[in-house]
Amino acid sequence: MNTKRFIYFLSLLLGVIFSIAPAGRAQVKPETKGPVIPHAFAVEKGRYGFIWKIYLEAEDPDEQMFKIACSVYQPGYGHYPTDWIYLKREYQKHFRGYLQWNTFSSKTPYLVDGTQIVLGVSIIDKAGNESREVVFPFTFGPGIKGQYQYKLPSPFNEGDVPKLGNITTELFEPTAMGIK
């Protein structure tokens, strides 16, 4: 009889614990759709120190766009830490603007001509949904004339296009660091 009482008491105790503590139970998330980047543009060449503008248009039907992820890859060096740009409240549903990156770095006085980088940009909403990543290749080179005289494609050539934020990643010259 003692064993029966013990099993009964134990099953009663476990039943109470599992009915009170929701730990381990799946939480049902409301259905959301992630942000979408329908248009993007950036030039592909410039001198070291070039102020690079990356143009984006994005929208989120749930009006929850939260931050922009900017990830840089450089052959010979690797991936840099992700740079985050937090969006203002007025840009949570839709925006058309640009990110600005001063490519000169205080960490290295030069980059070898022909140095290539790849910038990946995506948008994350408050629920953690991420847009598809848009990839922008860029090559540093000498003698690029009129590097600021490019023509913007639609929809970025229509009216005022605000700056959304600055990319602050500082590039390294792998050969100056003894990496190559």
N, C-alpha and C positions, 0 to 999 in steps of 0.2 A: 504493500500500500504506500509506503514511503516513496517508492520510485514513481508510481503513478502521480502522486501529488507533486513531486519535483518536476516531472515532464509537463504537467498541466500548468504549474506556476511559470516555468520557463517559457512555454509557448504563449501564455498570456502576456508575460513581460515583453517578449519579442514582438508580439502583435501591437502592443501599445507603442513601443519604440518606433517601429516602422510606419505606423499611422501618423505619428507626430513629426518625425524628422524626414523632410523631403530629399535629403542628401542622396545623390545617385540617381534620382529620377530625372528624366528628360524634361526640360522646360520647352514648352511650345512657343516658338518665336512667331510674332505676327509676320505674315508674308510681306517681304520687301523686295524691291528690285534695286540693284546697284546703280551707281552713277554710270553715265555713258559719255564718251568723248567723241562727238560726231566730226569735229574738225580740229586739225592741229597743223602747225607749220613752224619751221625754223630753217635758217640757212645752214649749209653743210660745210662751209669753209670760212676761215678767218685767221688773222694774225694772233699770236699769243698776246693776251691782254685785251682782246676783243670783248666788247660788251655784247654778249649773246642774248637775244630775246627769243623765248620759246612761246609761241602763241597757242592758246587753247580755248576751245569752246566746250563746255560740259553742261550736262543737265541731270537732274535726279527727280523722278516723278514723286518720290516720297519727301522731297525737300529736306534731305538730311546730309548733304555733302559736308564733310568735316575738315579733311586735310588732303594735301597733295604730297605724294611720295616721289622724291627725285633720287634715283639711284644711278651712279656713274660707274662705268667699267672702262678701264684703260689697259689695253694689251701691254704686257711687260710689267705692269704693276698689280692689276687685279681690281677687285671691287672696293669702292670707298663706302663708308657708312652712309646709310640713307639720310637724306636731308628732308625735313618735314616743313611744309608751309601750311599754316592753319588758315582756314577761310573765314572771312567776315560773315556775319549773319546774312547780309544781303546777297551773298553768293551761294547760299545753301540749296537753292532750287535750280538756278541757271546762272552761268557767267560766260563772258567772252572777254579774255584779257591775256596778259603775258607775264611770264616769269623772267626775271632779269638775272644774268650771271656775269659778273666781271671775272673773266677767265684768268686774270693775272693772280698769282698766288704769292703770298708773303713767304711761303715755305721753299720756293725755288725761283731763282731769277730768270730762268729761261726754260723753254721746252724745245726739243729738237724738232726742226722742220719735218713735217710729215707725221708728227705724233697724232694718233687717232684716239678719240674717246667715243663712248656711246652713252647717251643719257636716256634712261627709261623713266617715264612719267605715268603715274596712275593716280586715281582719286579714290579715297576711302570715305564711306559714309559713317554715320554714328552707330549703325548696327554692325559695322565691320565688313560690309560688302565692298568689294574692290572692283573698279572698272578694269577693262582690258588695258594692258600697258601699251603706251605709244612709245616707239623707239626713234631716237634722233641721233644719227651718226654725225660726227664733226671731225674735221681734219685741220690742224694748224699748219699754216704755210706762209712763206714770204711773198711779197709783191702782189697781194690780192688788192686790186684797185677797186675803189667804190664799194668797199665791204659793207658800208652803211646805206648804200643807195639801191637797195633791193625793193622790188614791188611786192606788196602784200596781196595774197590771194583773198578772195571772198571767203568768209564773211569778215575778215580782219581789216579790210580796207573800207568798211562802212562805219563812219562816225568815230567817236572817241573810244579807244581801247585802253582800259585802265591796267596799271601794274598790279598784279596779285600778290607779289612778294619777291624776295631775293633768294637765289640759290647760293649757299655759302660754302660749298665744297671747295677745298683748296687742293689743287693738283700737285703732283710730284713728278720730277723728271727721273725715271728709273735709272738711267745711266749715271746720273750724278749721285745716286744713292748706292751704286755698286750692285744693282739688282740684275741688270742685263748681262 
